[in-house]
């Protein structure tokens, strides 16, 4: 039986037996695997979801559901190749971002291996010492046990990184150049991190998922090089 109209004005019907709503002769087409693969690649580039919608021709509602499911399924932990105990050096930094409004700040805490350039640690939260602890906890055990860590002078790092292996340094030393360059890469490649952009996160889970999605691809590309 008839049951109102869809967003495009086409009449909806309701099945009396199962309660399912449907549109007869719906113009909605099944999204191909090829299109999904294109979307997966576009999500790694500096393009908004509205831009992805325009490029691929999929519906906004389908795209939003697809992205929600994809980002929700992204692992929130680092996967890197095993390292032997020995001399390891990491660089750590925090990248400012926001969700919905600039007052709702989220910092992307990052740690990279200076030699391999792998991202070996990440936590997304506030700028407190508790978040610094979460970053440190995200590192593979061999880094927590052996690595010398270079950071800026942000107080939250104190008493989190073992003092004998902690080096707080200024920009002029160049000791954190690699992680600062990575921050620039994040801002150039992840649309919701671009400064003064109309593309910004409105959902915390998607914000975090998008960043982790990029991290896993970034490390995968390094492994191929």
Residue pairs with C-beta under 8 A, 6 or more apart in sequence:
1 13
1 14
1 16
2 11
2 12
2 13
2 14
3 12
3 13
3 14
3 21
4 11
4 12
5 11
5 12
6 12
6 23
8 27
10 23
10 24
10 25
10 26
10 27
11 23
11 24
12 21
12 22
12 23
13 21
13 22
13 23
13 24
14 20
14 21
15 21
15 22
28 59
28 62
31 58
31 62
31 66
35 56
35 57
35 58
36 66
38 55
38 56
39 52
39 56
39 58
39 63
39 66
40 70
42 51
42 52
42 55
42 56
43 52
43 67
43 70
43 210
43 213
44 189
44 213
44 214
44 217
45 189
45 191
46 188
46 189
46 190
46 191
46 194
47 55
47 191
48 191
48 198
48 199
49 63
49 64
49 67
49 199
50 60
50 199
52 58
52 63
53 59
53 60
53 63
56 63
58 66
67 206
68 205
68 206
70 209
70 213
71 205
71 206
71 208
71 209
71 210
71 212
71 213
72 205
72 209
74 209
74 212
74 213
74 216
75 212
75 216
76 208
76 212
77 138
78 119
78 120
78 121
78 122
78 138
78 139
78 140
78 215
78 219
79 216
79 219
80 113
80 118
80 120
80 140
80 219
81 223
82 142
83 140
83 142
83 143
84 142
85 142
85 145
85 146
86 146
87 146
87 148
88 113
88 115
88 142
88 143
88 146
88 147
88 148
89 113
89 114
89 115
89 147
89 148
89 149
89 150
90 111
90 112
90 113
90 114
90 120
90 121
90 139
90 143
90 147
90 148
90 149
90 150
91 111
91 112
91 114
91 149
91 150
91 151
91 175
91 176
91 177
91 178
91 179
92 109
92 110
92 111
92 121
92 135
92 149
92 150
92 151
92 157
92 176
92 179
93 109
93 110
93 151
93 152
93 176
93 179
93 180
93 182
93 183
94 107
94 108
94 109
94 110
94 127
94 154
95 107
95 108
95 109
95 110
95 183
95 186
95 187
95 193
96 105
96 107
96 108
97 105
97 106
97 107
97 108
97 192
97 193
97 201
97 207
98 104
98 105
98 106
98 200
98 201
99 106
99 200
99 201
99 202
99 203
99 204
99 207
100 200
100 201
100 202
105 126
105 127
106 124
106 125
106 126
106 204
106 207
106 208
107 124
107 125
107 126
107 127
107 131
108 122
108 124
108 186
108 193
108 211
109 121
109 122
109 123
109 124
109 125
109 131
109 132
109 134
109 135
110 119
110 121
110 122
110 135
110 179
110 182
110 183
111 119
111 120
111 121
111 122
111 135
111 138
111 139
111 143
111 149
111 179
112 118
112 119
112 120
112 178
112 179
112 182
113 120
113 143
114 150
114 178
116 222
117 178
117 182
117 222
118 219
118 222
119 182
119 215
119 218
119 219
120 139
120 140
120 143
121 135
121 136
121 138
121 139
121 143
122 135
122 138
122 211
122 212
122 215
123 131
123 134
123 135
123 137
123 138
124 207
124 208
124 211
125 131
125 134
127 154
127 156
128 156
129 155
129 156
129 158
129 159
129 160
131 156
132 154
132 156
132 157
132 160
132 161
133 160
136 144
136 160
136 161
137 144
139 147
147 165
148 165
148 166
148 167
149 157
149 161
149 165
149 166
149 167
150 167
150 168
150 169
150 175
150 176
151 157
151 161
151 166
151 167
151 168
151 169
151 176
152 168
152 169
152 170
152 171
152 176
153 168
153 170
157 166
157 168
158 166
167 175
169 175
169 176
171 180
185 218
186 193
186 211
186 214
187 193
187 194
187 195
188 194
189 214
190 210
190 211
190 214
191 197
191 199
192 199
192 200
192 201
192 207
192 210
193 211
201 207
201 210
